[in-house]
Amino acid sequence: MSKKFAAITLTLLLTFMVVLSGCSSSQQGPQTALSKAAANALKMTSYQFSNTIKVNEIELGSANPLVSLLKNAEIHVDGVYQNDPMQTEMRVDIKLHGQTPQTITMPIIFTKDKIYFKYPNIPLIAVPDTVKDKFIVMDLAEATQLDSVINPKMIEPKTTLALMSEMTKVLTDTYDGKSYFKEIDPKDAALPAGVEAKQVIQFNVGNENAKEAAQLFVNKALPKMLDIAAKDEYAGVIGKTPEQIAEWNKNVKANSAKYVDNVKVNLLTIKSAIDANDFPSYQDITLNVELNDPKTNKASKLSLQSTSQYTKINEKQTFATGIPKDTITLEQFEQAMKGIGVN
């Protein structure tokens, strides 16, 4: 099995989480509720959000320093979003555990055509006082073209909601409602204190349906999801170009039988709570999946837990920072770093 397949499949499994994080509808059957979720989520014109991902295990079949750093990592993203005028303000905290535990913090602000961000507080990398704590500003189109780990489109709400809309339909069209979806009484759903829910829906893959779920994912869901992700409007959302995704899709279709035999879904549970206004209020996810490479007998693994919470939906929002005034360009920041010998 190719490393490309492992990478894109793990990426799209994470996209499944994003897809279902917006799932909501009126009091209906589980599958019907999810099928209408995307349309309702697109009506969310403003909201506050709090997302957490805890990575229990991550391997990509071969040694990778970045992947090793993410083991046992906790990622927190808290922010505020409004659609008109478009503005997003968020704070990303990445807690790394290991021999030297550390927390990396990065404030990010989006407008319709700009992105503002502060250089993260990476230990052992000094930042000159002349640019320290200043926001770096870039045109959004320019930032999208950068060869960086995180493309702005990956975290821009409007684009990810549109992608969610299309992928949710793939999910509900692929998986049978009776076998994979069920409704849980909110009183029995173990929701955190303060979470309001009139309906709770759970999507579940376990031992009893794991093999079938893998077949459906590889043969039906994955090719369609790749076709969607390859659209020009979603370029960069999963970190790859449309051409790269199209090549992956070609490879998946040509080797689908082999991939099915080497995909092992140990557990995938996604629980979504819907509030009285038919919007998502809370979600938690447990994911444990393995992708085996028969040539090397090495497995790519991903095990994580995630929670998402949405509040103050379609209300007037308050932005603590606002649009930064005292900014510098990326070129000015790079020159300042070169001045102290950091390239």
Secondary structure as a PSIPRED ss2 file (coil, helix, strand):
# PSIPRED VFORMAT (PSIPRED V4.0)

   1 M C   1.000  0.000  0.000
   2 S C   1.000  0.000  0.000
   3 K H   0.000  1.000  0.000
   4 K H   0.000  1.000  0.000
   5 F H   0.000  1.000  0.000
   6 A H   0.000  1.000  0.000
   7 A H   0.000  1.000  0.000
   8 I H   0.000  1.000  0.000
   9 T H   0.000  1.000  0.000
  10 L H   0.000  1.000  0.000
  11 T H   0.000  1.000  0.000
  12 L H   0.000  1.000  0.000
  13 L H   0.000  1.000  0.000
  14 L H   0.000  1.000  0.000
  15 T H   0.000  1.000  0.000
  16 F H   0.000  1.000  0.000
  17 M H   0.000  1.000  0.000
  18 V H   0.000  1.000  0.000
  19 V H   0.000  1.000  0.000
  20 L H   0.000  1.000  0.000
  21 S H   0.000  1.000  0.000
  22 G C   1.000  0.000  0.000
  23 C C   1.000  0.000  0.000
  24 S C   1.000  0.000  0.000
  25 S C   1.000  0.000  0.000
  26 S C   1.000  0.000  0.000
  27 Q C   1.000  0.000  0.000
  28 Q C   1.000  0.000  0.000
  29 G C   1.000  0.000  0.000
  30 P H   0.000  1.000  0.000
  31 Q H   0.000  1.000  0.000
  32 T H   0.000  1.000  0.000
  33 A H   0.000  1.000  0.000
  34 L H   0.000  1.000  0.000
  35 S H   0.000  1.000  0.000
  36 K C   1.000  0.000  0.000
  37 A H   0.000  1.000  0.000
  38 A H   0.000  1.000  0.000
  39 A H   0.000  1.000  0.000
  40 N H   0.000  1.000  0.000
  41 A H   0.000  1.000  0.000
  42 L C   1.000  0.000  0.000
  43 K C   1.000  0.000  0.000
  44 M C   1.000  0.000  0.000
  45 T C   1.000  0.000  0.000
  46 S E   0.000  0.000  1.000
  47 Y E   0.000  0.000  1.000
  48 Q E   0.000  0.000  1.000
  49 F E   0.000  0.000  1.000
  50 S E   0.000  0.000  1.000
  51 N E   0.000  0.000  1.000
  52 T E   0.000  0.000  1.000
  53 I E   0.000  0.000  1.000
  54 K E   0.000  0.000  1.000
  55 V E   0.000  0.000  1.000
  56 N E   0.000  0.000  1.000
  57 E E   0.000  0.000  1.000
  58 I E   0.000  0.000  1.000
  59 E E   0.000  0.000  1.000
  60 L E   0.000  0.000  1.000
  61 G C   1.000  0.000  0.000
  62 S C   1.000  0.000  0.000
  63 A C   1.000  0.000  0.000
  64 N C   1.000  0.000  0.000
  65 P H   0.000  1.000  0.000
  66 L H   0.000  1.000  0.000
  67 V H   0.000  1.000  0.000
  68 S H   0.000  1.000  0.000
  69 L H   0.000  1.000  0.000
  70 L H   0.000  1.000  0.000
  71 K C   1.000  0.000  0.000
  72 N C   1.000  0.000  0.000
  73 A C   1.000  0.000  0.000
  74 E E   0.000  0.000  1.000
  75 I E   0.000  0.000  1.000
  76 H E   0.000  0.000  1.000
  77 V E   0.000  0.000  1.000
  78 D E   0.000  0.000  1.000
  79 G E   0.000  0.000  1.000
  80 V E   0.000  0.000  1.000
  81 Y E   0.000  0.000  1.000
  82 Q E   0.000  0.000  1.000
  83 N C   1.000  0.000  0.000
  84 D C   1.000  0.000  0.000
  85 P C   1.000  0.000  0.000
  86 M C   1.000  0.000  0.000
  87 Q E   0.000  0.000  1.000
  88 T E   0.000  0.000  1.000
  89 E E   0.000  0.000  1.000
  90 M E   0.000  0.000  1.000
  91 R E   0.000  0.000  1.000
  92 V E   0.000  0.000  1.000
  93 D E   0.000  0.000  1.000
  94 I E   0.000  0.000  1.000
  95 K E   0.000  0.000  1.000
  96 L E   0.000  0.000  1.000
  97 H C   1.000  0.000  0.000
  98 G C   1.000  0.000  0.000
  99 Q C   1.000  0.000  0.000
 100 T C   1.000  0.000  0.000
 101 P C   1.000  0.000  0.000
 102 Q E   0.000  0.000  1.000
 103 T E   0.000  0.000  1.000
 104 I E   0.000  0.000  1.000
 105 T E   0.000  0.000  1.000
 106 M E   0.000  0.000  1.000
 107 P E   0.000  0.000  1.000
 108 I E   0.000  0.000  1.000
 109 I E   0.000  0.000  1.000
 110 F E   0.000  0.000  1.000
 111 T E   0.000  0.000  1.000
 112 K C   1.000  0.000  0.000
 113 D C   1.000  0.000  0.000
 114 K E   0.000  0.000  1.000
 115 I E   0.000  0.000  1.000
 116 Y E   0.000  0.000  1.000
 117 F E   0.000  0.000  1.000
 118 K C   1.000  0.000  0.000
 119 Y C   1.000  0.000  0.000
 120 P C   1.000  0.000  0.000
 121 N C   1.000  0.000  0.000
 122 I C   1.000  0.000  0.000
 123 P C   1.000  0.000  0.000
 124 L C   1.000  0.000  0.000
 125 I C   1.000  0.000  0.000
 126 A C   1.000  0.000  0.000
 127 V C   1.000  0.000  0.000
 128 P C   1.000  0.000  0.000
 129 D C   1.000  0.000  0.000
 130 T C   1.000  0.000  0.000
 131 V C   1.000  0.000  0.000
 132 K C   1.000  0.000  0.000
 133 D C   1.000  0.000  0.000
 134 K C   1.000  0.000  0.000
 135 F E   0.000  0.000  1.000
 136 I E   0.000  0.000  1.000
 137 V E   0.000  0.000  1.000
 138 M E   0.000  0.000  1.000
 139 D E   0.000  0.000  1.000
 140 L H   0.000  1.000  0.000
 141 A H   0.000  1.000  0.000
 142 E H   0.000  1.000  0.000
 143 A H   0.000  1.000  0.000
 144 T H   0.000  1.000  0.000
 145 Q C   1.000  0.000  0.000
 146 L C   1.000  0.000  0.000
 147 D C   1.000  0.000  0.000
 148 S C   1.000  0.000  0.000
 149 V C   1.000  0.000  0.000
 150 I C   1.000  0.000  0.000
 151 N C   1.000  0.000  0.000
 152 P H   0.000  1.000  0.000
 153 K H   0.000  1.000  0.000
 154 M H   0.000  1.000  0.000
 155 I C   1.000  0.000  0.000
 156 E C   1.000  0.000  0.000
 157 P H   0.000  1.000  0.000
 158 K H   0.000  1.000  0.000
 159 T H   0.000  1.000  0.000
 160 T H   0.000  1.000  0.000
 161 L H   0.000  1.000  0.000
 162 A H   0.000  1.000  0.000
 163 L H   0.000  1.000  0.000
 164 M H   0.000  1.000  0.000
 165 S H   0.000  1.000  0.000
 166 E H   0.000  1.000  0.000
 167 M H   0.000  1.000  0.000
 168 T H   0.000  1.000  0.000
 169 K H   0.000  1.000  0.000
 170 V H   0.000  1.000  0.000
 171 L H   0.000  1.000  0.000
 172 T H   0.000  1.000  0.000
 173 D H   0.000  1.000  0.000
 174 T H   0.000  1.000  0.000
 175 Y C   1.000  0.000  0.000
 176 D C   1.000  0.000  0.000
 177 G H   0.000  1.000  0.000
 178 K H   0.000  1.000  0.000
 179 S H   0.000  1.000  0.000
 180 Y H   0.000  1.000  0.000
 181 F E   0.000  0.000  1.000
 182 K E   0.000  0.000  1.000
 183 E E   0.000  0.000  1.000
 184 I E   0.000  0.000  1.000
 185 D C   1.000  0.000  0.000
 186 P H   0.000  1.000  0.000
 187 K H   0.000  1.000  0.000
 188 D H   0.000  1.000  0.000
 189 A C   1.000  0.000  0.000
 190 A C   1.000  0.000  0.000
 191 L C   1.000  0.000  0.000
 192 P C   1.000  0.000  0.000
 193 A C   1.000  0.000  0.000
 194 G C   1.000  0.000  0.000
 195 V C   1.000  0.000  0.000
 196 E C   1.000  0.000  0.000
 197 A C   1.000  0.000  0.000
 198 K C   1.000  0.000  0.000
 199 Q E   0.000  0.000  1.000
 200 V E   0.000  0.000  1.000
 201 I E   0.000  0.000  1.000
 202 Q E   0.000  0.000  1.000
 203 F E   0.000  0.000  1.000
 204 N E   0.000  0.000  1.000
 205 V E   0.000  0.000  1.000
 206 G C   1.000  0.000  0.000
 207 N C   1.000  0.000  0.000
 208 E C   1.000  0.000  0.000
 209 N C   1.000  0.000  0.000
 210 A H   0.000  1.000  0.000
 211 K H   0.000  1.000  0.000
 212 E H   0.000  1.000  0.000
 213 A H   0.000  1.000  0.000
 214 A H   0.000  1.000  0.000
 215 Q H   0.000  1.000  0.000
 216 L H   0.000  1.000  0.000
 217 F H   0.000  1.000  0.000
 218 V H   0.000  1.000  0.000
 219 N H   0.000  1.000  0.000
 220 K H   0.000  1.000  0.000
 221 A H   0.000  1.000  0.000
 222 L H   0.000  1.000  0.000
 223 P H   0.000  1.000  0.000
 224 K H   0.000  1.000  0.000
 225 M H   0.000  1.000  0.000
 226 L H   0.000  1.000  0.000
 227 D H   0.000  1.000  0.000
 228 I H   0.000  1.000  0.000
 229 A H   0.000  1.000  0.000
 230 A C   1.000  0.000  0.000
 231 K C   1.000  0.000  0.000
 232 D H   0.000  1.000  0.000
 233 E H   0.000  1.000  0.000
 234 Y H   0.000  1.000  0.000
 235 A C   1.000  0.000  0.000
 236 G C   1.000  0.000  0.000
 237 V C   1.000  0.000  0.000
 238 I C   1.000  0.000  0.000
 239 G C   1.000  0.000  0.000
 240 K C   1.000  0.000  0.000
 241 T C   1.000  0.000  0.000
 242 P H   0.000  1.000  0.000
 243 E H   0.000  1.000  0.000
 244 Q H   0.000  1.000  0.000
 245 I H   0.000  1.000  0.000
 246 A H   0.000  1.000  0.000
 247 E H   0.000  1.000  0.000
 248 W H   0.000  1.000  0.000
 249 N H   0.000  1.000  0.000
 250 K H   0.000  1.000  0.000
 251 N H   0.000  1.000  0.000
 252 V H   0.000  1.000  0.000
 253 K H   0.000  1.000  0.000
 254 A H   0.000  1.000  0.000
 255 N C   1.000  0.000  0.000
 256 S H   0.000  1.000  0.000
 257 A H   0.000  1.000  0.000
 258 K H   0.000  1.000  0.000
 259 Y H   0.000  1.000  0.000
 260 V H   0.000  1.000  0.000
 261 D H   0.000  1.000  0.000
 262 N H   0.000  1.000  0.000
 263 V E   0.000  0.000  1.000
 264 K E   0.000  0.000  1.000
 265 V E   0.000  0.000  1.000
 266 N E   0.000  0.000  1.000
 267 L E   0.000  0.000  1.000
 268 L E   0.000  0.000  1.000
 269 T E   0.000  0.000  1.000
 270 I E   0.000  0.000  1.000
 271 K E   0.000  0.000  1.000
 272 S E   0.000  0.000  1.000
 273 A E   0.000  0.000  1.000
 274 I E   0.000  0.000  1.000
 275 D C   1.000  0.000  0.000
 276 A C   1.000  0.000  0.000
 277 N C   1.000  0.000  0.000
 278 D C   1.000  0.000  0.000
 279 F C   1.000  0.000  0.000
 280 P E   0.000  0.000  1.000
 281 S E   0.000  0.000  1.000
 282 Y E   0.000  0.000  1.000
 283 Q E   0.000  0.000  1.000
 284 D E   0.000  0.000  1.000
 285 I E   0.000  0.000  1.000
 286 T E   0.000  0.000  1.000
 287 L E   0.000  0.000  1.000
 288 N E   0.000  0.000  1.000
 289 V E   0.000  0.000  1.000
 290 E E   0.000  0.000  1.000
 291 L E   0.000  0.000  1.000
 292 N E   0.000  0.000  1.000
 293 D E   0.000  0.000  1.000
 294 P C   1.000  0.000  0.000
 295 K C   1.000  0.000  0.000
 296 T C   1.000  0.000  0.000
 297 N C   1.000  0.000  0.000
 298 K E   0.000  0.000  1.000
 299 A E   0.000  0.000  1.000
 300 S E   0.000  0.000  1.000
 301 K E   0.000  0.000  1.000
 302 L E   0.000  0.000  1.000
 303 S E   0.000  0.000  1.000
 304 L E   0.000  0.000  1.000
 305 Q E   0.000  0.000  1.000
 306 S E   0.000  0.000  1.000
 307 T E   0.000  0.000  1.000
 308 S E   0.000  0.000  1.000
 309 Q E   0.000  0.000  1.000
 310 Y E   0.000  0.000  1.000
 311 T E   0.000  0.000  1.000
 312 K C   1.000  0.000  0.000
 313 I C   1.000  0.000  0.000
 314 N C   1.000  0.000  0.000
 315 E C   1.000  0.000  0.000
 316 K C   1.000  0.000  0.000
 317 Q C   1.000  0.000  0.000
 318 T C   1.000  0.000  0.000
 319 F C   1.000  0.000  0.000
 320 A C   1.000  0.000  0.000
 321 T C   1.000  0.000  0.000
 322 G C   1.000  0.000  0.000
 323 I C   1.000  0.000  0.000
 324 P C   1.000  0.000  0.000
 325 K C   1.000  0.000  0.000
 326 D C   1.000  0.000  0.000
 327 T E   0.000  0.000  1.000
 328 I E   0.000  0.000  1.000
 329 T E   0.000  0.000  1.000
 330 L H   0.000  1.000  0.000
 331 E H   0.000  1.000  0.000
 332 Q H   0.000  1.000  0.000
 333 F H   0.000  1.000  0.000
 334 E H   0.000  1.000  0.000
 335 Q H   0.000  1.000  0.000
 336 A H   0.000  1.000  0.000
 337 M H   0.000  1.000  0.000
 338 K H   0.000  1.000  0.000
 339 G H   0.000  1.000  0.000
 340 I C   1.000  0.000  0.000
 341 G C   1.000  0.000  0.000
 342 V C   1.000  0.000  0.000
 343 N C   1.000  0.000  0.000
